[in-house]
Amino acid sequence: MVFLGLGFHFRVTGRGSLHCQRCGGDRKYRQCAGRRWLHVFFLPVVPLDRITEHVQCTTCGTRYRKEVLALPTSAQMRAVLPAATRMAAAAMIRAGDKASGRARACAIETIKKAGAASYGESDLDADLDCDADLAAVLGRLALQLTMPAHEWFLAGIIRIGLSDGQLSADERAEAKLLAACLGMTPAQAHGVIWMTEESAAAG
């Protein structure tokens, strides 16, 4: 008597952390790839079709499509706001006068309020010399912000440029670029720039 059957076999292709929706927090995961096999006497003999790769929470066992890894973990979400603020503030200062004491002080205060409590002059100098991927970082921030928060964030960066006078053409262009990185339309960017300028002029 020959015993034939089908079985599934998986191999681990990666590990890391994800935000598990079932656990409600950050958990470790393993990424698995597998395929079906024809079994003879309970032994895998003939490989059949491949199974869609998935990730599995090692705590509760819930399986997800690997696209879930594109979503930020709680730890990443806590870190992205100060990181994005640092990069955006540095970009605005580079577009204006890097030696402006008022702009630098405003940038440092803005970054501290975003969660980097120990941020100081030396950190700002390092950020001004850093050539990081601003669009990627702001894109990650945009995923976790509602549209009013996009506008609030942009207004805070614009105020850095306004801290030592009217926006220059370069600072205005930089504000529009930051808005685009956040997923805002040109009309939205124009509105935020105008309202922030009006507020600054009113004192």
N, C-alpha and C positions, 0 to 999 in steps of 0.2 A: 504494500500500500504506500503510495507516494503522497505526502502532505504538501500541498501548494497553498500559497497565500500571499497577501500584500502587506508590506510594512513600511513605516516611515523612519528615516534615519537623518539626524541633524548633526551638524558640526558648528562649533562656535567660531565666528569670524571676527568678533570684536567685542569690546567691553567699554563701559563708560557710565555716565550719569544722565538720567532723563527726569522730566517731571511726570510722575505717574498719576494719571487722573483718578485711578481707583484708590491709591494710597493717599492722594491729596498732598503730595510733597515730592522732593527730590529723592530718587532712589537709584541704586545701581542697576544696570541692565546688561544682558548679554545679547549680542546680535548673532542670529543663527541662519544658516543656509541648509537646505535639505533636499531630499528627493525620495520618491517611492521606489521600492525594490520588490522584485518577485522573490518570494521566499520558498525554498525547498527544504523540508525538514527543519523549519524555523530558522534557517540560515539565509542571509541575503545573497542572492546569486546573480540576478539580472537587474541592472539599473534601469529604471523607467523615467518618467517625466520629473523635471525639477519642480520644487515647491517654492512659492514666492518667499523671498527672504523677509525675515521679521525680527523684531526686537522684543525681548521678554523681561519684564520687571523681575528681579531675583528675589524680591520680598513677597509679592502676592501672586506672581506667576502669570499676570495678565500679558497677553501678546498684543503688539501693535505693529502696524505697517512701519517700515523704516523711515517714512516721511516724518514721523513724530519727532525724529532727532533734529529736525529743522526748527522746532519750537524751543524757546529759551527755557532753561531751568530757573528755579526761584533764585538760586545764587547768581546766575548770569543776569537776571533782571535787576537784582539789587546793585550789581556792578556796572551795568550799562549806562545808567543816568550820569553818575559822576564822570565816567570815561568819555561819554559823548559831550558832556558840558566842557570838559577840559579841551577836547579837540576843536570844538566849535568856537570856544573863546579864543584859543590860540589863532585860529584862522581869521577871526575878526580883527585881532590885534595886528597880525601880519599884513592885513589889508590896509591898516591905518598907520599910526605912528607907534612903532614898537617901544620907543623910549618914553611914551606918555605915561607919567605917574598916575594920572587919574584913570586912564583906561586900564592900566595894570592892576590898580587897587580894586576897580570895579570887577575885573575878571576874577581876581582871587576871591573876592567876597561871593560872587555868583557861584563859583566852583565849590566853595565851602558849604554854601546852602544846598548844593546838590548832593552832598554826602561825603565830600572829601575834607573832613574837618581839619586835618593837619597840613593842608595845601599851603604853599608859600612861594616866595619870590624865586627860589632856586628851582622849584618844580615848574613854575611858569617858563623860566628860561629854557628848561629841558624840553617842554612841550613846544616852544616856539622853534626849536631846532629839529623837532621830530617830523618825519615825513610819513605819517600813518595814513591808512585808508579811511578817510573821513566819511565817504559815501557808505561804506559797509557798516561802520559803527552807527551812523545816524539811521541807516535802514533798519538795524536791529532795534534801535530805540523806538522807531516809528511803529513797529509791530505791537508794542505794548502801550502805546499812548492813544487816547481818544483825540479827535480833531481839536477840541478846545485846548488840550494839553500840548499839541503840536504848536499852536499859536502862542501859548504861554512860554514855551521853551524858546521859540524864535525871538519873541519880544525881549526876553532876558539877555540874549546874545546881542541884539540890536542896541540895547541900552549901554553895552560896553563901548560900542562905537560912538554913541552919543555922549558919553561921559566927558569927553574933552572938546565937544563942539558938534556942529552939524556933520552928518554923514558925508564922507567923500564919495566920489564916483566908484572907487574901488570897494569901499565898505558897503555901499548899496548893492553892488554886483555880488559881493560875497554873501550878503543877506539873502539875495534871491537864489543863489546856489545852495545855501543851507536849506532853504525852504523846499527846493526841488528834491534834495536828498531825503527830506522828511515826508515826501509824497504830497506836498502841497501844490496847488495850481498857481500860475503866475498871478491871477487875480487875488487869491488868498494872500500870497506873499506881499503884494502891493498894499493890501488892506492892513496887514499887520505892521508893515514898515510905516505907513502913513499914521496909523493910530498911535504907535510908539513915539514917533516924532512929535505929534501933537501933544501927547502927554508930557514929554520932556520939555517942550516949549512952555507949557502951562505951569511948569515947576512942580 
